[in-house]
Amino acid sequence: MTSKIKPAKGSPYARILGVGGYRPTRVVPNEEILKHIDSSDEWIRSRSGIATRHWAGPEETVAAMSVEAGGKAIADAGITPDQIGAVIVSTVSHFKQTPAIATEIAHRLGTGKPAAFDISAGCAGFGYGLTLAKGLIVEGSAEYVLVLGVERLSDLTDLTDRATAFLFGDGAGAVVVGPAKEPGIGPTVWGSEGDKSNTIMQTESWEVFKDAQDRNEVRYPAITQEGQAVFRWAVYEMAKVAQQALDQAGVRAEDLDVFIPHQANMRIIDSMIKTLKLPEHVTVARDVESTGNTSAASIPLAMERLLATGQAKSGDTALVIGFGAGLVYAATVVTLP
């Protein structure tokens, strides 16, 4: 039987056309973290590479930071907000179950009536969103897609947890993905290992507040992790995933200009560089030192800083990989805007 459905008329390829970022104004040095845990600046730097992070103030909400970053990305792409056909927001720190924060962001940006939805894929969220955006453009459901990674992880940080108190930061990063005449986003290597989901997790379900007789006695949920287990997984398994992304894109390590891994830990980044045997000419994002781990926002924020500072340039070939809670991961090769 012949199908009666017409074929999609999308673009043959997609690429990143613009990037934007927002970092909260408050900068928090390690010294402030040390007021709550028994540690030292030297220990934090040696274990994570983090010196400072940004924490959002009351007015710097998930939506507000996203509007700032998204507006910059749209302007950088050289299009108008009403040309955006879909808004994808990756976040784990928007605390309303419904509606999706993407709808508010889309409205505040003046995008008209685009498709708008949230995804929850932790630190791999940007890669997931980028892959969905590419699919929408190639399929023909949207011409331009705004992909946002945004977090207020300071709201989910236990300042007394010596293993995680120093890790997390806040911020928003965004890209506009649009049609292209040649491949600008390679095949995505992504997946999950749910048997390891308890290595990074929220300490308590929000249901504890529903069931509590006295809410003052309930410990506020926070993010916790088994540091060594996560480190080993990231170092040994994610380097394999990154190599698979290179192979599927037909790109060799020596062909790369830029490497933008999830900004979780400087030691993980250094180990991946060594395992992948990246040449010295490859620029490596090290935004974690001043921004901390911003989960879904970390890759677009790092991308934006590399381009803004001239460490990377338009047209460069970059390997990006995100990995985190779930455990989930996503890696691909992209052409920088």
C-alpha positions in Angstrom: 0.0 0.0 0.0 1.3 3.4 -1.0 1.6 5.9 1.9 -0.7 9.0 1.7 1.7 11.0 3.9 3.8 13.6 2.1 7.5 13.6 2.8 9.0 16.2 5.0 10.7 19.2 3.4 13.3 20.3 5.8 16.9 21.4 5.3 19.4 18.7 4.3 21.7 19.8 7.1 21.8 22.0 10.3 24.4 24.0 12.1 24.8 26.3 15.1 24.3 29.9 13.9 24.7 31.9 17.1 25.6 31.6 20.8 24.9 33.5 23.9 25.5 33.2 27.6 24.6 34.7 31.0 26.6 34.5 34.2 25.1 35.8 37.4 26.8 39.0 38.8 27.7 37.4 42.1 31.1 35.7 42.1 31.7 33.2 44.9 35.3 32.4 45.7 36.4 29.2 47.4 37.0 31.1 50.6 33.2 31.6 51.0 32.6 27.9 50.5 35.2 27.1 53.2 33.0 28.8 55.8 30.8 25.7 55.7 33.2 22.8 55.2 36.5 21.6 56.6 38.7 21.9 53.6 41.1 24.4 51.9 41.4 26.4 48.7 44.4 24.3 47.7 42.4 21.0 48.1 39.4 22.3 46.1 41.6 23.5 43.3 43.7 20.3 43.2 40.6 18.1 43.2 38.4 20.1 40.8 40.3 23.0 39.3 37.6 25.4 40.5 38.6 28.8 42.0 35.3 30.7 41.7 31.7 30.2 40.6 28.7 32.4 39.9 25.6 32.2 42.1 22.3 33.8 41.1 20.5 36.4 43.1 16.7 36.6 43.7 16.1 38.3 40.4 18.3 36.0 38.4 15.7 33.3 37.9 15.9 30.4 35.5 13.7 32.3 33.1 15.5 35.6 33.5 18.9 34.1 32.8 17.6 32.2 29.9 16.0 35.3 28.3 19.4 37.1 28.6 21.3 34.2 27.0 18.7 33.4 24.4 18.4 37.0 23.3 22.1 37.2 22.7 22.1 33.9 20.8 19.3 35.1 18.5 21.1 38.4 17.9 24.3 36.6 17.2 22.6 34.3 14.7 21.4 37.4 12.8 17.7 36.5 12.9 14.7 37.9 14.7 12.9 36.3 17.6 9.7 35.6 15.5 11.8 33.3 13.3 12.3 30.8 16.1 10.1 27.8 15.5 11.0 25.8 18.7 12.5 26.5 22.1 14.1 23.6 23.9 15.3 24.2 27.5 17.4 21.7 29.4 17.3 22.2 33.2 17.1 20.3 36.4 16.6 23.4 38.6 13.3 24.8 37.4 11.1 23.7 40.4 7.6 23.9 38.9 6.5 20.6 37.5 4.3 22.4 35.0 4.1 24.5 32.8 7.4 24.1 31.1 9.7 27.1 31.6 10.4 27.1 27.9 6.9 28.5 27.3 7.6 31.6 29.5 11.0 32.1 28.0 9.6 31.9 24.4 7.0 34.5 25.3 9.4 36.9 27.0 11.8 36.7 24.0 8.9 37.7 21.7 9.2 34.5 19.6 5.5 34.3 18.8 4.0 30.8 19.1 6.8 28.3 18.8 6.9 24.8 20.0 8.4 25.0 23.5 9.3 22.3 26.0 11.8 21.3 28.7 14.0 18.3 28.9 15.8 16.8 31.9 19.1 15.2 30.9 21.4 16.7 33.5 24.9 17.6 32.3 24.2 16.0 28.9 21.2 18.2 28.4 22.8 20.6 25.9 23.8 17.7 23.7 20.4 16.2 23.9 18.8 19.5 23.0 21.2 20.1 20.1 20.3 16.7 18.7 16.6 17.3 18.9 17.1 20.7 17.3 19.0 19.2 14.4 16.2 16.7 13.9 13.5 19.3 13.9 15.3 21.3 11.2 16.1 18.4 9.0 12.6 17.0 9.4 11.1 20.4 8.5 9.2 21.1 11.8 11.1 24.3 12.4 13.6 26.5 10.5 15.3 27.9 13.5 15.5 26.4 17.0 16.7 28.0 20.2 18.5 25.5 22.5 19.1 26.6 26.1 21.0 25.0 29.0 20.2 26.8 32.3 20.7 26.0 35.9 20.4 27.6 39.4 22.3 24.7 41.1 23.1 26.9 44.1 19.4 26.1 45.0 20.3 22.4 45.1 23.7 22.7 46.8 24.3 21.3 50.3 26.9 23.7 51.7 27.8 21.2 54.4 28.6 18.4 52.0 32.3 18.4 51.7 32.2 16.4 48.4 29.9 18.7 46.5 29.6 22.1 48.2 32.3 23.7 46.0 31.2 22.2 42.7 28.2 23.9 41.4 27.5 27.2 39.8 24.6 29.0 38.1 24.2 30.4 34.6 22.5 30.0 31.2 24.0 29.2 27.8 22.1 29.2 24.5 22.6 28.5 20.8 20.4 29.0 17.7 20.4 26.1 15.4 19.3 26.6 11.8 19.5 25.3 8.2 22.8 24.7 6.5 24.1 23.7 3.0 26.7 21.3 4.5 26.9 19.3 7.7 27.5 21.5 10.7 26.4 19.1 13.4 27.7 15.5 13.3 26.0 12.3 14.3 25.3 12.2 18.1 26.7 9.4 20.2 24.3 9.3 23.2 22.9 6.9 25.7 22.4 6.1 29.4 23.5 3.7 32.1 20.6 3.6 34.5 22.2 1.0 36.6 24.6 3.8 37.8 21.8 6.3 38.4 22.4 6.5 42.2 26.0 7.8 41.7 24.6 11.3 41.0 21.2 12.1 42.4 18.9 14.3 44.4 19.1 13.5 48.1 15.4 13.5 48.6 12.2 13.4 46.5 10.0 16.4 46.6 7.4 14.1 48.1 9.1 14.4 51.5 7.4 17.9 51.8 4.0 16.4 50.8 4.2 13.7 53.5 5.9 15.6 56.3 3.9 16.5 59.4 6.3 19.3 60.2 8.1 20.7 57.1 10.7 22.4 59.3 12.0 19.0 60.1 12.4 18.0 56.5 15.9 18.4 55.0 15.8 20.4 51.8 16.7 18.2 48.7 20.2 18.7 47.3 22.4 17.1 44.7 24.9 14.5 45.9 27.3 12.2 44.1 29.8 9.4 44.6 32.8 11.3 43.5 35.3 8.5 42.8 32.7 6.4 40.9 31.7 9.3 38.8 35.3 10.3 38.1 36.3 6.8 37.0 33.2 6.5 34.7 33.8 9.9 33.2 37.5 9.3 32.6 37.4 5.8 31.1 34.0 5.6 29.5 33.4 9.1 28.2 36.7 9.2 26.4 35.4 6.1 24.4 32.2 8.0 23.6 34.1 11.0 22.5 36.2 8.9 20.2 33.0 7.3 18.8 31.7 10.7 18.0 34.9 11.6 16.1 34.7 8.3 14.2 31.1 8.8 13.2 31.7 12.3 12.0 34.8 11.2 10.0 37.0 13.5 12.0 40.4 12.7 13.4 41.8 14.1 16.6 44.4 16.1 14.6 41.6 17.6 12.5 40.0 19.2 15.6 40.4 22.9 16.4 38.5 23.0 19.7 37.5 20.5 22.5 34.5 21.6 24.7 33.8 18.9 27.3 31.3 19.3 30.1 32.9 21.6 32.7 32.7 19.3 35.6 36.3 18.8 36.8 39.6 19.9 35.5 41.2 16.5 36.2 38.5 14.8 34.1 39.2 17.2 31.2 43.0 16.6 31.4 42.5 12.8 31.5 40.3 12.9 28.4 42.8 15.0 26.5 45.4 12.4 27.3 43.3 9.4 26.4 42.1 11.0 23.1 45.6 12.0 22.3 44.6 15.5 21.3 47.4 17.5 19.7 48.7 20.7 21.4 47.1 22.9 18.8 43.6 22.0 19.9 42.1 24.7 22.1 40.5 23.2 25.2 37.7 24.8 27.2 38.6 25.3 30.9 35.6 27.5 31.9 35.2 25.3 35.0 37.9 27.3 36.8 35.9 30.4 37.1 32.3 29.2 36.5 32.1 25.8 38.3 29.9 23.0 37.2 26.7 24.5 35.6 25.4 21.2 34.3 23.4 21.7 31.1 24.7 25.3 30.8 28.4 24.4 30.9 29.0 23.6 27.2 27.3 26.6 25.6 28.8 28.9 28.3 32.2 27.6 27.6 31.6 27.9 23.8 30.5 31.5 24.2 33.6 32.4 26.2 36.0 30.8 23.8 34.5 32.7 20.9 34.2 36.0 22.8 37.9 35.9 23.9 39.2 34.8 20.5 40.5 31.5 21.7 38.2 29.9 19.1 36.8 31.4 15.9 33.8 31.0 13.6 34.1 27.9 11.4 36.3 25.9 13.8 35.6 22.2 14.2 34.8 21.3 17.8 34.2 18.1 19.7 31.6 18.6 22.4 30.6 16.1 25.0 28.3 16.2 28.1 27.8 13.6 30.8 26.2 13.4 34.2 23.2 12.3 36.3 21.4 9.4 34.9 24.0 8.4 34.1 23.6 10.0 30.6 25.9 11.2 27.9 25.9 12.9 24.5 28.8 13.7 22.2 29.0 15.2 18.7 31.3 17.2 16.4 30.1 20.7 15.4 31.2 23.7 13.4 31.4 26.7 15.6 29.1 29.7 14.7 
